[in-house]
């Protein structure tokens, strides 16, 4: 479930009625890709970014990255059109996932063979995703450190330091319904 934006035009860091100590009411908010598309596909610019996101997710699964989740954030999940007078340019995404292989050399081949998935500049250009990857096969100390870094970075606006929420979507879920919705929305535009 994605909560409504707060008075600052951002997702709240926690649902006020539940308070900041109830994990069920705290960001990142777990949802489906379909709910994400329903919530954010209201302009042509946003639909283009969502199509890129779906392509990015499809390619991750194609190379075997299927077990994990993604945090989605940035101006895309805010009311940036009203707050900053512009559409979002991309969606910020951090993928936390297990490797498709335990062999380190094979994994290196996967990473080097797919720069559009693992180099943020290339992912942004091709998919409109400011995308980063956290390898859940690394030592737990590194996973915790990376999680702390990304949560700290994504849970605040860079310019104002405003505390805000983010969304979490499983990689495993099917994107077919979300893609169909985007196609219908484009046909109706």
N, C-alpha and C positions, 0 to 999 in steps of 0.2 A: 504494500500500500504506500502510495506517495502522498504525504500530507499536503495541505494547501500551503501556499507561500505565506510568510508572515508579513507584518506591516512594512518591513524593509525590502520586500520583494525577493526574498530568498527562502529556501527550504529551512525550516527551523532545525536547530541542532538536536532538539528533542521535542516530543509532543507535550505542550504545556500541561495538559490534563493528567498526563502520566508522570511528569516530573523527570528530572535528569538522572535519576538513579534506577529507573526501570529499563532494562536492556530491550524490552519489547517495543519501547517507545522512543528509542534513540537512533540517530543516524549511525551508519548507513541504513537506509530504509530498503528492505528487501521487496522486490517487485518482479514482474515479468517484463520481457521485452515488448510484449503486446501492450501492456498497461503504459509503458514508457512512451511508445509511439502514440497511443491515444492521447496521452497528456501533453505531448510536446509537438505534434505535427500540425500546428495551426498556421504556419506561414510557408511559402515556397522555399525560403532559405532554410528553415528548420527541417523541412521534408528532405531537402538535398543532403543535409548533414546526417539525418537519420538513415537515409539510403546508404551513405558511406559507412555508417556504423554497422549496418546489417551486412554490408560487403566485407568489412573488417572481421566481424564475428564469423562469417561463413568461411573466410580464408583460414582463420585460426583453427576451426574445426577440420578443415580440409587437410591441414598438415598434422593433425592428430592432437591438437590442444583442445581437449574436451572436458577435462575435469578441473573445475575451478569456478571463479566468479570475477565480476568486473565492478569496480566502483566508477560511477559516472558523475561528473560534476562540472564546475566551471560556469561561465555565463549562460551556457545552454540550459541549465536547470533553474535559472533565475528569470526575473522579468526584465531582461536586459533592454528590451525595446523601449520600455517606459523609463527605467532607471538611467540608462545611458544614451538613449535615443538612437540605437542601432540594433541590427539583428546580430545574433551570435555568429561567430566565424567558424567555430568548431565545437566539439564536445571533448572535455577532458576525460580520459579513461585510463584506469590502472587495472591491468589484468593480473590476477593472482591465480596461478595455475600450476598443475603438475606437468612435467615434461612428458612427451609421448614416448620417450625412450630413456632408459637409465644409462645408456652408453654415452659417455661424455663427448667422444668424437662425433658420434651420430648427432647428438644435440647441437654441437657447434655447426655441423653441416646444415641443420635445420635453420638455425639462427642466421648464418651467413647467406644462406640461399633465399631468405625472405626478408630483405632489408625493409620492405614496405610495412612489415609487421613489427619489427624490432628497432627501427631507427625513427624516433619521433618526427623528424622533419619529413621523412618520406611518407609516414603514415598520415601526417597532416595534409600533405599535398594530394595524396591519392584518395584518402577516405574521409577527410575533414575531421580526423581524430587526433587530438594531441595525446598520443598513446604511449604508455610505459608498461613494462612487464616485470612482475615479481615472480621469480622461480621458486615454487614451493618445494622443490627437491633439494634446495640448499639447506645448510645447517640451520636449526631453529633460531639460533641467535641472530643470524642474518635476516631470516623471515620477520622476526619481531622488530628488528631495527628498521627494515624497509617499511613495514606496516606503520610503525610510529612516524617515520618520515612522511609517508604519503597521507596519513590521516591528519597530521599536523598541518601539512601544506594545503590539503583540499578542504579542511573544515573551517577555513578563514578566507575572507576576501583579501587579495593582495594589497589593494589600495587602501582599504579602510580598516582592515583587521577584524571586520564583522564576523562573528561566529555564525556558521551556517551548516546545513545538512547536506547529505549526498545520497545517491541511490546505489543499490547493489542488485546486480542481475546475474543469475547463473549462466555459465557458458553453455551448459548441456541443453538448455531449453530450446525448443524449436522456434525458429524465427519466421516460419512460413505464414502464420496468421498476421504477424506484424507487417510483413512485406505485402501481403494482399491488401491490408488496410491502407498502406502507403500508396499502392497502385490505385485503389479506389479514390483516395483523397486527391491524387494528382489528376485523375480523370474528371473529378468534379470541380477542379480549380479553374 
